[in-house]
Structure formats: C-alpha cells, structure tokens
C-alpha cells in the first residue's frame, strides 16, 4: 500500500505539467467548450459534476478509516482534525452545495468526468494517507506554535470564501439568463454567457481559479513542509501531497483560464482589455 502511495505521489508530480501543456493545444470538452451535438458520450453537466467531485471526499474519508495509517486515527491531533475538516468542507461545497444551487450547466463529454474521477480518487487517497502519516504527525506536532500554520489556515479560509463569492457572480448570471429564457439563445447553442463584473473580476477573468489556488496554497503551507527546490530528484522526493495538489491544480487550470480568457475576448468585443487571465496584473 505504501509503495502504491509513493508511485501515485510521483505521478502527481510528473503528469500535471504534461496534461496542462496538452490543454493549451486541445479544448477540454466541457463548459464553454462543451460538445454542441447530442451523443451517448455527452452527459448532463450537473449530475456528472456531482459524481466526479464527490469521489474525492469519499476516498479521503475511506482512506482515513481503512488506509495504511488507519491505526493512527485514534491518536489524531487537533491540527490534523482541522485540516481533514477543511478538505471535507471544501468538497461538500464543491460536490453538493454549489452544483445543487446551479440553475444550469453545459453538458460535458464523458471523458471529462471519467478523468476527473481518476484524479479525485488519487488525490483523495494521497491526502488522506498523508494526513495520518508519521511525516504529517511529526510536522504538525507543534503546529499551533508555528505562525506559518495559522497563516496557512487564514489563506485557506480566504481562498475558500473568495471562490464561493466569485462563483456566486457566475451563478447570478445564469439565474438571470434562465429567468429571461436566454438559455441556448447564443450562437454556440450552449449556456448563456455574459461578462462577469465585481470583486476580482475587475482584474482577472478567472478569480474563482485564483482563489482556489490561494486556498490550496494556504492548506499546503499549514499541512506540510516546503519541498526542496533543487535538484529535481530531491523535489520529487520531498514534495508531500498538499503541495502536489496545488502543483496539479495550477498546471491543470492555468491552460483552461488562458483559453477561456481568449474565448471571452473573441466573443465579446466590449470585454475589458485590461483584464488578465488568472493572476492580477501579471497573467
């Protein structure tokens, strides 16, 4: 089991950069790039989202109780409980609360939820295994006296709230368009899209992505030691799952943000020229 954990951990370091680069070349077939034709391979956007995201907390909790370090659960420390709770709360919102509040969502090619299920099983298993591991227990033993732990928790909470706040702006666009009967009115035959405004949308097209990165950066800062930066072999050896999750998120989402940013400029002539894609003032 530990050997499988190590293999998966290394895959989480090596594969996301490759997948991220491929996404610069190929549009992931969901959301604004969803297939416009009906097919047995095109699935309901909301239902598929719930299923693929719910896998993560289920796997995480299962590993806590059945994983290689499950015997350590009885001696779990308060910092470990806090971190486990943050992970579960994030996915309860992401997998259940948010999609159930979504008025509508574009359909998705089945390959997207299938790949997401694989990713979330692996990530849930890695995070659950790490959190009860001797390495995590040792690192978190003096967490409450360490400023970086509390800074990480605050950044995580701010990112979580920011993610919800900016998602709410998008949900409000969908609610208004649904109330006016504009669904499928645009030339793409998919969801009605409009230019979002407010909060960090003043500066970037994807503040929900930026806030999610902030959330998981804070989580990693609180949960695990910084990995070695050089040489690369040492980085792979020392990178723990919380940092690997952030690493994977950035590589898998930055290409989507860039392609979506281009889409906005292509489809809305009045789209604000000063907005960056996902990092304020930079990218």
Order of alpha helices (4+ residues) and beta strands (2+ residues): alpha-beta-alpha-alpha-alpha-beta-alpha-alpha-alpha-alpha-alpha-alpha
